[in-house]
Amino acid sequence: MADAKREIERKYEAAPDTRLPDLTGVRNVSAVVDGGVAELDAVYYDTEDLRLAAASLTLRRRTGGDDAGWHLKLPVAPGVRDELHAPLEDDVPDALARLVRARTRGAALVPLVRLRSHRRVRRLVDAEGAPLAEAVTDTVRAERIAGGHGGTVEWTEIEVELADGGDPALLDAVHKRLRKKGLKPAGSASKLARALTDTGWRPPEPPEEDGTAGGRVLAHLREQAGRLATYDAAVRRDLPDAVHQMRVATRRLRSAFRSYRKVLDRRVTDPLAQELKWLAGELGVDRDQEVLTERLTARVDALPVTLLLGPVRARLRAWAGAGRAEARARTLAALDSDRYTALLDALDALLADPPLRPAAAKAAGDVLPRAILKEHARLAARVERALALPAGHDRDVALHEARKTAKRVRYAAEVAQPALGRPAKRFAKRVKAVQKALGEHQDSVVARDTLRELAIKAHAAGETAFTWGLLHGREEALADRCERELPGLWERAVPGKPGRL
């Protein structure tokens, strides 16, 4: 995997004769040290139809300065990007190409823009000489290589980047000083964005919502499809919670297809929903292993040392390590598959030419509540059936089915929140409480199965199974508590008035 760092910076417009104001004394800045001058030469790569630029991604090959090589920048938040670095070579490194595969999907990465920058560097340091930030003045000449009107553009900008581990409040203080001196924030988030804009490119904008049911559902689908592609790179980088967030996006898409069949033609969405189910299943192996490992580790950590009999931690680590490696390999295989690429292409095709039904043209406030209440009725039947069953395996299965339905009701309500406002938000919150209790119950069921397996292996190895049995009993008690709390939570999740959330 390529080296990575978190880049937190601010950019400002400048003229060729603009001088960087004195920043000494700004929030622990004791001195501003001259860092010299560098000549930078960067070629930015993208697909011919600018898929990376449309997603605010930048991929470049740069020479000059102290970090020559390939750089991929992934947006995290306004002014914050993760920069991944790979050694200088002629072609796009495989490690970086894989991270944008969800965007490129086989399309070639070609030279797009060349930027040559004359950079004047100044380092902001504290009283001990430790770096706090770096302020640079760049005089840039950009040349469009492909995919536009050609020609060159020139500009000057000032960039202030926080040092690794620095306090973001420093950037706020520097910002105030620069604004007092008349500097204005840059209009573009990156040099590439400015170069593209100044040479005639305009990023695609999603259609504005028009108050219809179709407009609201499609806006939600676009958002989740975007999250799917965004978290693809995070999963490949093995970032915390990335698998979970990507899996949630697949579930939200699939749930919207099912809940809003009056809006979208199921003859088109059903096959796509099946592929999303496949992807969620592949991601689920990794995610379920992650959740179970965290749960069992926390349970073991909570026990007094006097109750940890035998090599409990070692056995748990061995189990977790083996399961994690297998799950991780399965996840990456799915993301590298042609089936996954075809799924992303199918999502794009649906969003480009949505299979809208007549109800899509009606007001969102008329169509969406009915769909949500229909899902709620399905949930009611499943909750009531589960509560009527005696404790045991059948009830556990029924509660798990109710949990999945509760999640679908909640997702349907969240789709409608921008259109329906607070009633949908309150309803989603109440259903989420039911879902959470059901989820805790199901996690306990899965944990008990694993604890039993660990106990059997411990016994076979001549170890005491006392600790595993103790944890099994605690999980059983937790599940019982969830079942006792469920009726009260469910009562609060029932709609207040007929036909209303």
N, C-alpha and C positions, 0 to 999 in steps of 0.2 A: 504494500500500500504506500502511496505517496505521502511525504511529510506534510503535516497540516499545522496551520496557526490561525488564530482568531484575529481578524483585522477590524479594528474599530477606528473610524476616521471621520473627519469633516473636510469638505472641500469648499473653496471660496473663489469667486470670480476675481480676476486681477488684470491689470494692464501691463504691457511690457516694462513700464517704468515704475510699477508698484513695488514698494519696499516693505518687507515684513516688519511690522511694528515691534518695538521692544517688549518682550514677554517676560522679562525678569520681574520677579515678585508676584507673578500670577500663580496662586495656589501652590506653594512649595517649590516654585521654579527659582533656583538660586542663580543659575547662569544659563546663557544660551551659547552653545559651543559650535563654532564653524565646523561643519562636516565635509567641506570641500564641494567639488562639482563632479557630476557624472553625466556621461552621454549614454542614453538608453535607446535601444532600437528594438521595438516589439512588433511582431506580426500576429494579428488576432485571427483565429480560425472559427469557422461556423459552417453550417450547411448552406447550400445556395439560397434556400428560402428563409434563412436567419432564425432557425428554431431556438438556438441558444440565446440569442439576443432577445427574442420575444419572452423568454423566461428569466431575463436578467442574469444570465450566466456569461462569464467571459473565460475564454481559453486562449492563451497566448504563448508564443515562444519569444523570449527576450534575451538579448545580450547586453552587456554593459552593467555597471553597478556591482553590488556584492551579492546579488541573488539571481544571477543568470540561470536560465533554464526554462522549463515549461511551468506555467501557472494556470490553475483552474480556480476561479472564484465563484463561490456559491452563496447567494444571499441568505442571510439569517434574519435580519431586521433592518430598518432604515439606518444606514451608516455602519452596519455591521455585516461582515462577510467572512466566510471561512476560505482561506487561501491554501490550496494544496500545491505542493512543489514537487517536480520531478526533474531529473538531470537533463542537461542539454543534449538533444539528439535531433536527427533530421525529421523524423516522423512523429506524429502524436503518440505519446507513450500509451501502451495498453492500459496501464493503471488509471489514467485519466479518461481515456476513451470509454472504459466500462462505466464510469460514473455519470456519463451523459448519454448512455445507451437508450434510456427511456425517452430521450428527446430525439436522438438521431435515427434510431431504428434502422440502421443499415445505410442511411444516407451518408455520403462522403463528407468529411470535414475538409474544407478548402480555405486557403488564405483569403481573408476578407478585407482587412484594413491594416495598414502599416503606420505605426506611430513612432516618431523620433522625438525624444524629449531631451532638452538641456535642463538638468536638474541641479539646483543649488540647495544643499542640505544644511540644516541647523538642528542641533540636538538640545532639547530642554532637559536639564539635569537638576538634581536636588543638591543639598549642601554636601553630601558625601560623593557627589559626582555620578550617582546612579541615574540611568536614563529614565525620564518620565514620559517623554513623547518625542516625536521627530516632526519638524516643520520643514516642508520643502516647497520651493518655488519652481514650477515646471513651465518651460516654454515649449509648447507642443506643435508639431507639424504632422498632420494626419493626411494620409493618402488612401483613398478608396481603391482597392484592388479589383474587387468583383462585386456583382450584384447591386449596382447603383449607378448614379450619374457620373462617377469618377471625379477627377479633380482633387484639389487639396484644400484644407482649411487649417488655420493657425489660431492659437489662443494661448493665454497665460493663466495659470491657476495656482492657488496656494492650497496645500494639503497638509493637514495636521493629523498624524496617526499616533494613537496611544501605544506606549511601550507594553510589551508582554506583561500581563498581570497588573497593569496600571489602573488607577482609579478613573472611571469615566467622568467623574465630576470635574476633573482637570480640563476635559474638552469643553465643558460648559463654561468654565471660567475663561478659557482662551477665546471661546466664541464671543463672550461679552466684550473682551478687549478688542477683538478684531472688528466687531460691529461698531464699537465706539469710534474706531479709526476709519469707518466708512466702507469696510469690505462687506460684500453681500454673499450669502450662500450660493454655491454653484447651482445652476438650473438642471444639471444632469448628475445622475448618481455615479457615473464612471466616465473615464476618458472615451471608452469605446462608444457608450451611449451618445455622447456629444458628437463624436466623429460621424456616427451613423445619421444622427438627426441633421447635422449641418450639411450632409451630402444627400439629403432627400428622403431618408427612411423614416417611416412613422410606425411605431409599434402597433400591432393589432389591438383593438379595444373590443371587449365583449359587448354584445347588445345590451342596451339599457332595459331594465325591467319596465313593463308597461301595465302592471297591475293585474295581469291575467294569471290564471293558474299555470298555463304553459310557461310563461315568462319566469315565474317563481321557481318552478321545478327545474327548468333548464339552467337557471342561475346556480342552483344548488349542485346540479350534476357537473357543471363546469368547474365549480370550486373543488369538488371532491376528485375529479379527474386530475386537476392540477396538483392536489395534495398527493395523489398516487404517484405521479411522476417525480415530485419533489422528494418524497420519502424514499423513493427508489435509491437515490444516491446515499441517503443517510443509512439505509439498511446495508448497502454494500460497504459502507465505512464502519459498520458495526457500532453506530452511535446508540447511546441509551434511549430506550423507549421507541426507537425508530420502527422496529417490526410491529409493535403495538399500533402506532399511528397509521402505518401503511395498511394494516389489516382493518382498522376502523374505517379508513376511506373506502376499501372494497365493500365493507358491510353497509356503509351508508348509501353507496351507489345501488347495491342490490336491493336494499330496503326501499329506496325511492322507486325503483322499477316496480316492485311488488305493491307498495301502498298506493301508488298513483297510476294505476292501470286505466283509470278513466281519462287520464291526461296523455299517456304515451301508449302506443299500440304494442301490446304484449307479444305479438308475432315477431316483432323486431327485438324487444327487450328481453324476452325469455331466454333465447340462446346466449345473449350477453350475460345475463344473470347467472347462467350455469357456469360460464367461464370465470366470473367473479367468485363464485362459490369454490371453484377449483383453486383459484389463487389464494383465497382466504384459508382454505384447508392447508395448502403448502406453507403459508406463513404461520398458521396456527401451531404447527409442530414446534417451531422455534419459540413462539410466544408462550405457549402452554408450558414448555420446559422452563422458560425464564420465570414465569409467575410461580410455578411450583417450587423452583429452587429458592426463590426469594422467601416464599412462605415457610418452607421447612427450615431454612437457615435461621429465619427470625424466631421460629418456635424453639429451635435448639439453643439459640443465644439467650432466650428468656429463661431457660431452666437453671436452677442452682447447680453448681459444679458437683454437688453431692448426688445429683440425680442423673448425671452423665456417666453411665456405666458402660465400659467397653469403648472401643475406638469409634465412637459415634460420629465425630466431626470428620474423621478420615474417610469413613464409609460414605458419608453424605457428599463429600467433595469428589470422591471417585465416581459416584453415581451421577452427580451433576456434570462433571467434566465429560464423561462418555456421552451422555445425552445431549449436551450442548454441541459437541463436535458434529454429531450426526444430524442434528436439527439445522445447524448452520449450513452444512453442505447441501442439505435438501433445499433450503431457502435460496441459496445462490444458484443452484441448478435451475430452479423455477424461473428466476429472474433472467437467466441467460438463455432461456428456451425460446424457440420460435412461437410456441403457443402463447407465451406472455406478450411477445411483440405483436402478434395478431390481435390479442385482446386490446392493447392500447390503440392500435389502428382502428379497431371496430368502435371503440369509444369516441375517437375523433370523428369518425364517419357519422355516428349518431348525432353528435353535437353539431356537425356541419349541416346535416339534413334531418332534423328531428322528426320522428314519426308521430306527429301530433294528432290527437283525436278531437272531435268537436268540443268536448268539455274544456280543452286547453284554451279556447278563446273566451271562456267565461271568467268572471271576476274571481280572483284567488280566494276572497272571503266567502264565496258561495260554494266553491268546489272542495277546497282543502279540508275544512272542518268535517265534512261528511266522510272523507277518506280516513281521517284520523279516528273518528268515532267507530267506523267499521272495524278498524284494527283493534280498537279498545274492546269491542264486543267479543272479538276472537280471544283476546287476552282474558276477559272475564270468564269465558267458558273454560279456559285451561286452568286458571287459578282455582276456580271452584271445584273442578274435577280433582286437582291435586290435593286440595284440602280435605276432600271427602275420602281419600284413600287412607288406609292404615299405614303407619310408619313402616318403612322398608324400601326395598329396591324399586318397586313400581312407583311409589310416591316420589322417590328421588328422581326417577326418569321424568315423571310428570312435571315436577318443579323445574327441571332443566328446560323442558319444552316451554313452560310458562316464561322462564327467564328470556329465552330467545324471542318470544313474542313481545315481551315487555320492552325489549331493546328496540324492536321494530316500531312499536307505538311511540316511544320516545323520539326516535329518529324522524318519524313522520311529523311529529309536533314541532321538532326543531327546524325542519324544512319550512314550516309555515310561520315561524316566529316573525320574520320581517314583514309578513303580510297581516298577521293577526295580532301581533303585539303581545302585551302582558298576559292575556288569558292563555295563549299557547305556551308562553314561557313558564307560567305557574303550573300548568298541566304537565309539561315535560319534566319539571322538577319533582312533582309528586310521583310520576311514573318511574323516574330515575331512582327514587328511594325504594320502590318495590323491586326494581331491577337489581339494585345493589344488594338487597337482602337475599334475593334469589341467587345472585352471583356468589355471595359469600357461602351460601349453602352448597352450591355446586363445587366450588373450590375445595370445600371440606370433604365432599364425596371423593374427589380425585386424590386429595392428599391422603385420605385414609387408605385408598387402594395402594398407593405408593408406599406408605408406612408399613403396610402388611407385607409387601414384597421385600422391603428392606429388613424387616424382622425375620422373615423366612431365610434370607441369605445370611444374616448375622447368626442365626441359630445353626445353620448348616456349617458355618465356619467355626463353630465352637464358641461363639461369643454370646453373651447374655442379650436377650431381646427386650429387657426391661424398659429401657428408655423409649424404644419404638412403640411399645405397647402403651406406655404412659401418654405419649403424644397422640396416639390413635384415640385414646379415651377423651383427651381434651378436644380433639376435632369433633368427636361425636357429640360432646356437650355443646359445642359451638353451633353445630347444625341444628340441634334440638332448640336452642335459643332462637335461631333464625326462623324456624317453623312457628314458634310461639308468637313472634313479633309480626309475622306476615299478615294475619287478618287485620290488625290495626292499620298497618301501612296501606293495605289494599283498600280499606274503607275510605281513606283519605284520597285515594287516587281515582275514585269514581266521579264522573262529571256531575256538577252540581245541578244543572237544569237540563231537561230533555232537549237534545239537539244542540247543546252548548258545551264548550270545553270547561 
